[in-house]
Every structure is written in C-alpha cells, then in structure tokens.
Amino acid sequence: MDPRRKTGKNGEEQGISPSALKMRMLKKLRCTQRFEKLAWQAGAKLVAGVDEVGRGSLFGPVVAAAVILNPEDRIRGLRDSKLLPPERREVLAAQIRERAVCFAIAEVDSATIDAINIYQASRRAMLQAVQLLSLRPDHLLIDAMQIDFDCAQTKIIHGDALSASIAAASIIAKVERDRMMRELHEVYPHYNLASNKGYSTPTHIRSLREHGPSPLHRQSFAPVWNSRLKAPQEVLDFMRENESADSTDSQTDPGFIADA
C-alpha cells in the first residue's frame, strides 16, 4: 500500500466513500456457477437466479427478474450489473434473452412501495418474476433474500457478484429498468432520469427542491418528502423550540449463505 495513504481503525482508507469501498470489494469477487452446481448436485433440474434493481431509487418502480440459465450453454462475462458498462449490459441482456431456458421480469410501482415499504415491494417483485417463468423452478438462488415460493432456496449475500444466474437476473432487470427510465425522462424531463435513473444524485435532489416530486416519485423516501416542505427553516425552528421545551413527543422513521 502507498505509505502516503491514511487508514482508519478498521484498515479502511480515509477519504474514500463507503460506496466506493463496496464497489472495490465487489470487483474482487468471482462470478461462477458454483452455487448452481451445488443445487444440481442436490437434485435440482431448473435453477433460477433472482434479483431486483431500483431498490435505492427515489423514482419509479422496483424491477425484478428471474432467469433459468442453460447448463449446456454458458454465457461468458456475466457479473453484477453495477460492474458492467451500459453497452456491455445491453449485449449480455440480449444473449440472456436468446439463450436462457426461460426468463421473466416483474415490477412493483412507486405507490405500492409507499404502501408496503421497499423491502416488501422488492420481495413481491421477485416473487412475481418467479411466478411468471414459463417453467417452474425447483431451486432459487436469490440475492440476499427469501421469498414466499414453495421450493428450495439459497440466499446469497452479494449474490449478483457471485452467482452467474443471479448476475443474469440483475442484468436483465437493470437493462429493463433503465429503458423505462429513458422513456419516463420524456414525460418528466425536469429530473434528468435518463442520466440518474431516479437515484439520489445532486442534480436530482436539486430538481426535487425546485419542482417538487412527480406522481411517480416514492413519496415515503426522505429526500422526496423533504422536498415537499415549503418552509424547511421554519420546520427546523419549530423542532428546536420543542426540544428546548423538553417536549416528550418523538418521531421514528417509519460464505454469507443460508439455505431454506
């Protein structure tokens, strides 16, 4: 390591964001068929990878995909969709659609996300994608979740960076959601969705403050409902007054493998 670099208590480099550190870690992981082979050896015939995208977005649906890859037709270059440039994702998505045994895509809209929360909405989108498959899987490989589907399941942390099937699902879902964001950019040009895909970028936050949220923004997400406040300074002053008066009111915000 460069001696000029400073490290924190846990050996992490100072001045590097957590997201950058996470991306660095993900790039070191190898995406293989190891988990698929374990499922096949256990007797599974149709192993589906399942993943979602858009969980952290402020706008639009969460989109999930389920993919059953052909064991006899390996698609090379599969990895976590976040680690792939857009052009490469498009190429791989086309290959997956053409060569997979079957695949399906499902979405859960922003109103439902606000009603049931993003975690449950992600699970629902994943379940719907599995249910839409033309063939019923007998084993699911899922990125960090389990769903209410009656078959064996393997929950894998960072699964889209470790399992080829989950990576394929993440790529299909990402390409589909990005396409939706480009189309919605034409309807809501103020938010630059074609570029930020609805995520919390500085320009998106600035647009929210200037124009307020659209009907497709996730109203329960803090940056969105904060943008609806007409006089945020007055709200802060009110909160300070309550604190000084000892108010009793409070508000609350509404390896790595486990088999089921």
Rosetta blueprint (number, residue, H / E / L):
1 M L
2 D L
3 P L
4 R L
5 R L
6 K L
7 T E
8 G L
9 K L
10 N L
11 G L
12 E L
13 E E
14 Q L
15 G L
16 I L
17 S L
18 P H
19 S H
20 A H
21 L H
22 K H
23 M H
24 R H
25 M H
26 L H
27 K H
28 K H
29 L L
30 R L
31 C L
32 T E
33 Q L
34 R H
35 F H
36 E H
37 K H
38 L H
39 A H
40 W H
41 Q H
42 A L
43 G L
44 A L
45 K L
46 L L
47 V E
48 A E
49 G E
50 V E
51 D E
52 E E
53 V E
54 G L
55 R L
56 G L
57 S L
58 L L
59 F E
60 G L
61 P L
62 V E
63 V E
64 A E
65 A E
66 A E
67 V E
68 I E
69 L L
70 N L
71 P L
72 E L
73 D L
74 R L
75 I L
76 R L
77 G L
78 L L
79 R L
80 D L
81 S H
82 K H
83 L H
84 L L
85 P L
86 P H
87 E H
88 R H
89 R H
90 E H
91 V H
92 L H
93 A H
94 A H
95 Q H
96 I H
97 R H
98 E H
99 R H
100 A L
101 V L
102 C E
103 F E
104 A E
105 I E
106 A E
107 E E
108 V E
109 D L
110 S H
111 A H
112 T H
113 I H
114 D H
115 A H
116 I H
117 N L
118 I H
119 Y H
120 Q H
121 A H
122 S H
123 R H
124 R H
125 A H
126 M H
127 L H
128 Q H
129 A H
130 V H
131 Q H
132 L L
133 L L
134 S L
135 L L
136 R L
137 P L
138 D L
139 H E
140 L E
141 L E
142 I E
143 D E
144 A L
145 M L
146 Q L
147 I L
148 D L
149 F L
150 D L
151 C L
152 A E
153 Q E
154 T E
155 K E
156 I E
157 I L
158 H L
159 G H
160 D H
161 A H
162 L H
163 S E
164 A H
165 S H
166 I H
167 A H
168 A H
169 A H
170 S H
171 I H
172 I H
173 A H
174 K H
175 V H
176 E H
177 R H
178 D H
179 R H
180 M H
181 M H
182 R H
183 E H
184 L H
185 H H
186 E H
187 V H
188 Y L
189 P H
190 H H
191 Y H
192 N L
193 L H
194 A H
195 S H
196 N H
197 K L
198 G L
199 Y L
200 S L
201 T L
202 P H
203 T H
204 H H
205 I H
206 R H
207 S H
208 L H
209 R H
210 E H
211 H H
212 G L
213 P L
214 S L
215 P L
216 L L
217 H E
218 R L
219 Q L
220 S L
221 F L
222 A H
223 P H
224 V H
225 W H
226 N H
227 S H
228 R L
229 L L
230 K L
231 A L
232 P H
233 Q H
234 E H
235 V H
236 L H
237 D H
238 F H
239 M H
240 R H
241 E H
242 N H
243 E H
244 S H
245 A L
246 D L
247 S L
248 T L
249 D L
250 S L
251 Q L
252 T L
253 D L
254 P L
255 G L
256 F L
257 I E
258 A E
259 D E
260 A L
